Amino acid sequence: MHYHYKTHGTCARQIDFDIDGDKVTNIRFKGGCNGNLKAIATLVDGWDGREIVEKLEGNTCGHRKTSCADQLARAIITARESGE
């Protein structure tokens, strides 16, 4: 299933990804730090969603209480809760 997540509190505005069972692929960030976000997407592509959440949830960016990595974790949690 393809999933779109509108981010909150980050420079990236949206995260798109595919989720099949718990495998997450084709991660794309819209906005944000292009090089860093491409690296994150490449590093975790194909990982189990639980692993991504475990590694990225709670990461912060500067003074913010979240980060693009944390938002990816939240997006995966949201997708799993919605049954997609």
N, C-alpha and C positions, 0 to 999 in steps of 0.2 A: 504494500500500500504506500502511495506517495503521501507525504505529510508536509504541511506548511505550518510554521510556528512564528507568530509575531513576538519578537523579543521585547523585554522590558528593562530599561536602565542601562543599555549598552549602545555602542556606536553602530553595531550591526542592527539592521531593522527587522530582518527575517531570516529564518533558517529553514531550508527545504531538505528533505531526506526521504529515503525509502526505508521501510521497515517491513521485514518478512519474518513472522514469528518474533524473535527477539534480535535478529541480525539487522544491523543498521548499515546502509550503503548510500552512495551518491549524495553525500552531505555537501550542501552549498550554502554559504553565508551571503547575504545581501548587505552591503555596507561593511563598516568596520575596517580593521587592519588587514588588508588583502593578503599579504604574505604570511602573516601569522595564522590567519584563519584557514588558508589553503593547507598549511602544514598540519594544523589540528585535524582537518577533515581527512587528509591523506593518512595520517598516523592511525586514526581510529576506524577507518573504512573497513567494513566487514566484521567488526567486533560485535560481540554480544552486547545488547543495550545495557544489561546490568553491569558489565565491566566498564563501559563508558561512564555511566552514572557514578560508579564507585570511584573512578579516577578523577572525574571533572567536577562533580557536585561540590559546591561550597568555595570554589576558586573565586577570588576577587580581582578587580582591576583598579589599581590606584585607590582612591577614596571611596569607590563604589562598593556596594554590598554584594555585587554580582559581577560576572564577566561573560564574555561570549562563550567561553568553555562551560561555565555554570549554566548559561541559558540553553546550551545544547543538552546538557543533562536534564534540565527541566522540560525541554521539548520532548525528550524520549519518555520521561515519566508521564507527561500529558498524553502522548500518543498511546502508550500502553494502557493508561486508565480509560481512554476513550474506546479501546478495543480495536483500534486501527493497526 
